[in-house]
Amino acid sequence: FTMVSISLQKITMKLALISILAGSAAAFAPAPTARTSVAQNAALDDLKSIAEKSNPVLKFYDPLELSSTTIWGNSNDDTIAFLRHS
C-alpha cells in the first residue's frame, strides 16, 4: 500500500513540474503583433469609392457598420467580399 502511495506521489509531482514548466515557457513566448494590411484598407476604400460613384449625394452610408465587422470568424476583407457578392 505504501509503494502505490509513493509511486502516485512521484507521478503527481512530475505532472505538477511539467505544468509549471509549460506555463512558464508560455510566459516568454512573443506576443502576437497586430497586422494592418493594405489590402484590408483597400477593400474599404474601394467600397467607399463605389458608393460615392453610385450615389454622389449620399456617398458612403453604413448604418449597421457591416464594413467594419467580421462574419463567421473571417477577416474584414473576407466580410466585405462576402457582402459584395451577396
N, C-alpha and C positions, 0 to 999 in steps of 0.2 A: 504494500500500500504506500510506503514511503518512496519507493522507486518511481511509481507512477506520479506521485506528487512532485518529485524533483524534476522529472522529465517535462511535466506540464509547466513548471515554473521556468525552465530553460526555454521552452517554446514561446511562452508568453513574453519573456524578456527579449528574445530575438525579434519577435513581431513588434514590440514596443520600440526597439532600437531601429528597426527598418523604417517604421512610420516616422520616427523623429528625423532620421536622415533624409527621407524623401521630402518631408515638409520643409526642412532647412534648405535643401537643394532648390526647391521651387522658389524660395525667397530670393535667390540670387539669379534667377532667370531674367533675361532682359524683358522689359515691359514692351508690349506691342505699341508701335507708333501709328498714329492716325495718318492715313494716306488720303490726300485730296488729289484726285486725278483730274487732269484737264478734260478728259472725256466726259466725266460727270457734269462738270460745269458747262461743257459744250452742249450737252443734251438739254440742259435747262435754258441756255442761251438760244439754242435752236428753237425750242418750244416758244420762247418769248418773241423771237423774230417772226415765227409763223403766225402767232396770234396777232401781232401788230399788222402784218400784211393782210390777214383775213378781215380784221375789223380795226381800222385806224382810230376810231373814236374810243372804243372800249379798251383796246390794246390787250395786255395780259391780265386776265381775271381768273383767279383760282381761289374761290371762297372756301373750298373744302381742303385746301392745301395738299392736294394729291401729288403735286410735283415735288414736294419735299418729304414724302413719306416712302416707306418701303412696303411691298406686298409679298407675302409668303417668304419672308426672310431673305429676299434678294436685295441687290444693291439699288440705289436710287436710279441709276442709269437703266437697269432692267425694268424697274417700275414705269419709268417714262416710256420705254419702248413698248411695254405691255399696254399701257393706256393709249398709245398712238394707234396700235393695231386692234384695239377692242371696239 
